[in-house]
Amino acid sequence: MQQRELVVLAGLKASGDPEADSLFRELARLAEAAGGTVVGEVTSSRSRPHPATFIGPGKVEELLALVLRTGAKLVIFNDELSPAQVRNLTNILKCRVIDRTQLILDIFAQRARSREGKLQVELAQLEYLLPRLSSTVEELSRLGGGIGTRGPGETQLEKDRRRVRRRLAHIRRELAAFEATRQVQRAPRKRNQTPVVALVGYTNAGKSTLFNRLTGAQVSAQDRLFETLDPTLRRLQLGPGEEVILADTVGFLRRLPHRLVAAFRATLEEVVEADLLLHVVDASDPEYGQQMAAVEQVLDELGVTAPQLVVFNKMDQVGTQRFRSFAVTAPSVAISAREGWGLDRLVQMIREHLPDPLVVREFVVPYSEARVLGWLQGSGRVLAHVYEPDAVRLRVELRASLAERVQAALAARSPEGVPASAGSRQSRPETEER
């Protein structure tokens, strides 16, 4: 078993910031998720970061004492550090120093399983690294070109920078190929107008557990941050002849680095293009309101406009009475994905809130149009049918967009050029399907 790394947390806790304590608790959970053990914490109440050491000289001395006392080999700051601050702190503390962004990138690197996921993580890591290499080169170039400022040192840095840029270009080309493949895979769904429902929410809200419950999939659903990184798609049957594509996606986080959002934008296209979002919320977390706000912020950055259904999960841990206290403007439902209750109501609400509504239409389908007949039986719910000499009259519940396509197809084949549907003839069904 790999030995866990001893970690000290550091950063600013501005007085009056209501999220300061919770963000540090979250940083500790991120450190644990990355394989570390938090052994201490040093915070500064400065109103703005110190330009050289972020937390100020006095707090750095306190941090050094804590590192020496605990034997920690890593210090993690709760904010993004400049290259100069990292260098200064590393020289003083004699141990590795990283910031929140690097920590999240490290967790993503551990969790990525697919080729595309690994490339997206590497893209974000290299984009984080590149300006830091550039900064070092620029500092050398400002020394005036005298003795000690030329030679292998600067040449190697320039080589490193060119190597990073070449690798970035190569990764972007590979990711563009993956994106093109996804577009091809989406085409049949768009042709068949199969709705897409995407699970979104804060990391560790229970999205993957819910995904497994609804679809019978077996994606990993451990109780740790960013357990899901690569998106997964499965078909979900809402009822007879009615299905949607359910997408499980990466969880969001407060102060999620913008470069990560940008790097994973292609993967998150399933969210952008979804017909309905299931915003899964950990109802047992006292900070669920701030977490919901963080998710909404990322969705805004992505330009997501799809309607939402708020799913308050883990209600088995808080009791259904608390559900009445959750004030949200979107439609909401209370469930427990782990225990499996509330899911029937959730499926019904998905059916009701898809933007393409269910309608009941009557179609007269000639016996020669077996393909149209099979399409209706496979894509809708047949409520009644009557066999006539030349055709079968069907009363079907299906999506409005599909109903229009069937009507157009039948109209194109009708001698009069009019839709053979919508009940122009009234006849009592001989058979009702309940």
C-alpha positions in Angstrom: 0.0 0.0 0.0 1.4 3.4 -1.0 2.3 5.6 2.0 0.2 8.7 2.2 2.1 12.0 1.9 2.1 14.4 4.9 0.6 17.7 4.0 0.3 21.2 5.5 -2.4 23.6 4.2 -1.8 27.4 4.0 -3.6 30.5 2.6 -5.6 33.6 3.4 -8.7 33.7 5.6 -10.0 37.2 5.2 -12.1 38.3 8.1 -15.8 38.5 7.2 -15.5 35.9 4.4 -18.3 33.4 5.1 -16.8 30.8 2.8 -13.2 30.9 4.1 -13.6 28.0 6.6 -15.6 25.8 4.2 -13.1 26.3 1.4 -10.3 25.2 3.7 -12.3 22.1 4.7 -12.8 21.4 1.1 -9.1 21.9 0.4 -8.4 19.3 3.1 -10.8 16.8 1.4 -9.1 17.5 -1.9 -5.7 16.8 -0.3 -7.0 13.5 1.1 -8.5 12.6 -2.3 -5.0 13.1 -3.9 -3.4 10.7 -1.4 -2.2 13.1 1.3 -2.7 13.3 5.1 -3.3 16.8 6.4 -1.2 17.4 9.5 -1.6 21.1 10.0 -2.8 24.4 8.8 -1.4 28.0 8.7 -3.7 30.9 7.7 -3.2 34.6 7.4 -5.9 37.3 7.9 -4.2 39.7 5.4 -6.6 41.6 3.2 -4.4 41.0 0.2 -1.6 38.6 -0.7 2.0 39.4 0.1 3.8 39.8 -3.3 6.7 37.7 -2.3 5.4 34.9 0.0 1.5 35.3 -0.3 1.0 35.0 3.5 3.7 37.4 4.7 7.1 36.9 6.4 5.8 36.2 9.9 3.4 33.6 8.8 6.1 31.9 6.6 8.2 31.5 9.8 5.2 29.9 11.5 4.7 27.7 8.5 8.3 26.6 8.5 8.1 25.7 12.1 5.0 23.6 11.5 6.7 21.8 8.5 9.8 21.0 10.6 7.7 19.8 13.5 5.4 17.5 11.5 7.9 16.3 8.9 5.5 17.4 6.1 7.0 17.2 2.6 4.3 19.2 0.9 2.6 22.6 1.5 -0.7 23.3 -0.4 -2.0 26.8 -0.8 -5.7 27.5 -1.1 -5.1 30.1 -3.9 -3.2 30.2 -7.1 0.4 31.3 -6.5 2.7 33.2 -8.9 5.9 31.5 -10.1 8.0 33.9 -7.9 5.9 33.1 -4.8 6.4 29.4 -5.4 10.1 29.8 -5.8 10.5 32.0 -2.7 8.4 29.7 -0.5 10.2 26.6 -1.7 13.6 28.1 -0.9 12.5 29.0 2.6 10.5 25.9 3.5 12.8 23.4 1.8 9.9 21.3 0.6 7.5 21.2 -2.3 4.9 24.0 -2.6 1.9 23.7 -4.8 -1.4 25.6 -5.1 -5.1 24.6 -5.3 -5.0 24.5 -9.1 -2.0 22.1 -9.2 -3.8 19.9 -6.6 -6.9 19.6 -8.6 -4.9 18.9 -11.8 -3.1 16.1 -9.9 -6.4 14.5 -8.8 -7.7 14.7 -12.4 -4.5 13.1 -13.6 -5.1 10.2 -11.2 -8.8 9.8 -12.1 -8.5 10.0 -15.9 -9.1 6.6 -17.6 -9.9 7.2 -21.2 -7.4 8.5 -23.8 -9.4 11.7 -24.2 -9.6 12.3 -20.5 -5.8 11.9 -20.1 -5.2 14.3 -23.0 -7.5 16.9 -21.5 -5.7 16.7 -18.2 -2.3 17.0 -19.9 -3.6 20.0 -21.8 -4.6 21.8 -18.6 -1.3 20.9 -16.9 0.8 22.2 -19.8 -1.2 25.4 -20.1 -0.6 25.9 -16.4 3.1 25.2 -16.8 3.8 27.3 -19.9 3.5 30.8 -18.4 5.7 29.7 -15.6 8.4 28.6 -18.0 7.9 31.9 -19.9 8.3 33.9 -16.7 11.6 32.3 -16.0 12.9 33.1 -19.5 11.7 36.7 -19.3 13.5 37.2 -16.0 16.7 36.0 -17.6 16.3 38.2 -20.7 15.9 41.3 -18.5 19.4 40.8 -17.0 20.9 42.7 -19.9 22.8 40.0 -21.8 25.9 40.2 -19.6 28.1 37.5 -18.2 26.1 34.7 -16.7 22.9 35.5 -18.6 23.7 33.5 -21.8 24.4 29.9 -22.6 22.9 26.5 -21.8 20.5 27.7 -19.1 18.5 30.1 -21.3 18.8 27.8 -24.3 17.4 24.8 -22.3 14.4 26.9 -21.1 13.7 28.1 -24.6 13.8 24.4 -25.7 11.4 23.5 -22.9 9.0 26.2 -23.9 9.1 25.1 -27.6 8.6 21.5 -26.6 5.6 22.4 -24.5 4.0 24.4 -27.3 4.6 21.6 -29.8 3.0 19.1 -27.4 0.0 21.5 -26.8 -0.6 21.7 -30.5 -0.4 18.0 -30.9 -2.9 17.4 -28.0 -5.3 20.0 -29.5 -5.3 18.1 -32.8 -6.0 14.8 -31.1 -8.8 16.3 -29.0 -10.3 17.9 -32.2 -10.4 14.3 -33.7 -12.2 13.0 -30.6 -14.7 15.9 -30.9 -15.3 15.0 -34.5 -15.9 11.4 -33.6 -18.5 12.5 -30.9 -20.3 14.6 -33.5 -20.6 11.5 -35.7 -21.9 9.5 -32.8 -24.4 12.2 -31.9 -25.8 12.3 -35.5 -28.0 9.2 -35.1 -29.5 10.5 -31.8 -30.3 13.8 -33.5 -31.9 12.1 -36.5 -34.0 10.0 -34.2 -34.5 13.0 -31.9 -33.6 11.0 -28.9 -33.6 13.4 -25.9 -30.4 13.8 -23.9 -30.6 14.2 -20.2 -27.3 15.2 -18.4 -26.5 14.7 -14.8 -24.7 17.8 -13.4 -23.8 18.8 -9.9 -21.1 19.4 -7.3 -18.4 16.8 -7.0 -19.4 13.8 -4.7 -23.2 14.7 -4.9 -24.0 11.1 -5.9 -24.4 11.5 -9.6 -22.7 8.2 -10.5 -24.7 6.3 -7.9 -27.9 7.7 -9.4 -26.6 7.0 -12.9 -26.0 3.3 -12.0 -29.4 3.0 -10.3 -31.3 4.4 -13.3 -29.4 2.6 -16.1 -28.0 -0.5 -14.5 -24.5 0.6 -15.4 -21.5 -0.1 -13.1 -19.4 3.1 -13.3 -17.2 3.7 -10.2 -19.2 5.5 -7.5 -16.8 5.7 -4.5 -17.3 8.3 -1.8 -14.5 10.7 -2.9 -14.1 13.9 -4.8 -13.9 13.8 -8.6 -14.5 10.0 -8.7 -16.0 10.5 -12.2 -13.9 12.3 -14.8 -14.7 10.6 -18.1 -18.3 11.0 -19.3 -20.5 8.0 -19.7 -23.6 7.6 -21.8 -26.4 5.0 -21.4 -29.9 4.6 -22.6 -32.7 5.1 -20.0 -36.2 3.7 -20.6 -38.8 6.1 -19.3 -41.7 3.9 -20.4 -42.8 1.6 -23.2 -41.3 2.8 -26.4 -39.8 5.9 -24.7 -36.2 6.4 -24.0 -33.6 9.1 -23.4 -29.8 9.2 -23.4 -28.5 9.7 -19.8 -25.1 11.3 -19.5 -22.9 11.1 -16.4 -20.4 14.0 -16.3 -17.5 15.4 -14.2 -18.5 17.1 -10.9 -18.0 20.8 -10.4 -16.3 22.7 -7.6 -16.1 26.1 -6.1 -13.2 28.1 -7.6 -12.8 25.5 -10.3 -9.8 26.7 -12.4 -10.9 28.3 -15.6 -8.2 26.4 -17.5 -9.9 23.1 -16.4 -13.3 24.3 -17.6 -11.7 25.3 -20.9 -9.8 22.0 -21.2 -13.0 19.9 -20.6 -15.3 22.0 -22.7 -15.4 19.4 -25.4 -16.3 16.6 -23.0 -18.9 18.9 -21.4 -20.6 19.3 -24.8 -23.1 16.7 -23.6 -24.1 19.1 -21.0 -24.2 22.1 -23.4 -26.4 20.2 -25.9 -28.6 18.4 -23.4 -32.4 18.7 -23.6 -32.7 18.5 -19.8 -30.3 18.8 -16.9 -30.7 16.9 -13.6 -28.9 19.1 -11.1 -28.0 16.6 -8.4 -27.5 18.1 -5.0 -26.1 16.6 -1.8 -29.0 17.4 0.6 -27.0 16.2 3.6 -24.3 18.8 3.1 -25.0 22.0 5.1 -23.3 24.1 2.4 -25.5 22.8 -0.4 -26.6 26.3 -1.3 -23.0 27.5 -2.0 -22.4 24.3 -4.0 -25.5 24.9 -6.1 -24.3 28.4 -6.8 -20.9 27.1 -7.9 -22.5 24.7 -10.3 -24.7 27.4 -11.8 -21.6 29.6 -12.3 -19.9 26.9 -14.3 -23.0 26.3 -16.3 -23.2 30.0 -17.1 -19.6 29.9 -18.3 -20.4 27.1 -20.6 -23.5 28.9 -22.0 -25.9 26.2 -20.9 -29.6 27.2 -21.4 -31.4 23.8 -21.0 -34.1 23.5 -18.4 -33.2 22.1 -15.0 -34.7 19.6 -12.6 -33.2 19.8 -9.2 -32.6 16.4 -7.6 -32.0 16.5 -3.8 -30.1 13.3 -3.2 -29.0 11.5 0.0 -32.3 12.3 1.7 -31.9 9.1 3.6 -29.3 11.0 5.7 -31.4 14.0 6.5 -35.1 12.9 6.3 -37.8 14.0 3.9 -39.0 16.7 6.3 -36.1 18.8 5.4 -37.0 18.7 1.8 -39.7 21.3 2.5 -37.1 23.8 3.6 -35.2 23.7 0.3 -36.1 26.9 -1.5 -35.4 26.6 -5.3 -37.1 28.1 -8.3 -36.7 25.1 -10.5 -38.9 22.0 -10.2 -37.4 19.6 -7.6 -37.7 16.1 -6.3 -36.3 14.3 -3.3 -34.5 10.9 -3.7 -32.0 8.6 -2.2 -29.9 7.0 -5.0 -28.1 4.7 -2.5 -31.4 3.4 -1.1 -33.2 3.5 -4.4 -36.3 5.4 -3.3 -37.9 8.3 -5.0 -36.6 7.1 -8.4 -40.1 6.4 -9.9 -41.1 9.9 -9.2 -37.9 11.2 -10.7 -38.4 9.3 -13.9 -42.0 10.6 -14.1 -40.7 14.2 -13.7 -38.1 13.6 -16.4 -40.9 12.6 -18.7 -42.9 15.7 -17.8 -40.1 18.3 -18.1 -38.5 17.3 -21.3 -38.9 20.3 -23.6 -40.3 18.1 -26.4 -43.7 17.3 -24.8 -45.6 14.1 -25.0 -48.7 14.3 -27.2 -51.4 11.8 -28.2 -52.0 11.6 -32.0 -54.1 9.4 -34.2 -52.5 8.0 -37.4 -53.9 6.0 -40.3 -51.1 3.9 -41.6 -51.5 1.9 -44.8 -50.5 -1.8 -44.5 -47.8 -1.1 -47.2 -46.1 1.3 -44.8 -44.7 -1.3 -42.5 -41.6 0.8 -41.7 -43.8 3.7 -40.4 -45.9 1.3 -38.4 -42.8 -0.2 -36.8 -41.4 3.2 -36.1 -44.6 4.3 -34.3 -44.7 1.1 -32.2 -41.0 1.5 -31.3 -40.9 5.2 -30.6 -44.3 5.7 -28.9 -46.8 4.0 -26.7 -49.8 2.6 -28.6 -53.0 3.4 -26.7 -55.4 1.8 -29.2 -55.6 0.4 -32.7 -58.3 -0.4 -35.2 -57.7 -2.6 -38.2 -59.5 -1.3 -41.4 -59.6 -2.8 -44.9 -56.6 -0.9 -46.2 -54.9 0.5 -43.1 -54.5 0.4 -39.4 -55.7 3.3 -37.3 -53.5 3.9 -34.3 -53.8 6.2 -31.3 -50.3 6.8 -30.0 -48.6 8.8 -27.3 -45.2 10.1 -28.4 -43.0 13.1 -28.6 -44.4 16.1 -30.5 -41.4 16.3 -32.8 -41.7 12.6 -33.7 -45.4 13.0 -34.3 -44.7 15.8 -36.8 -42.2 13.7 -38.6 -44.6 10.7 -38.9 -47.3 13.1 -40.2 -45.0 14.5 -42.8 -43.9 11.0 -43.9 -47.5 9.8 -44.3 -48.5 13.1 -46.1 -45.7 12.6 -48.6 -47.1 9.2 -49.5 -50.8 10.1 -49.4 -52.3 10.6 -52.9 -54.1 13.8 -51.7 -50.8 15.1 -50.2 -52.4 15.6 -46.8 -51.5 14.0 -43.4 -53.3 10.7 -42.9 -53.7 11.4 -39.2 -55.2 13.7 -36.6 -58.6 12.1 -36.6 -60.2 13.3 -39.8 -62.3 10.1 -39.5 -63.7 9.1 -36.2 -64.0 5.4 -35.5 -64.3 3.6 -32.1 -61.2 1.6 -31.3 -61.7 -2.1 -31.2 -58.7 -2.7 -28.9 -57.5 -0.6 -26.1 -54.0 -1.2 -24.6 -53.8 -0.1 -21.0 
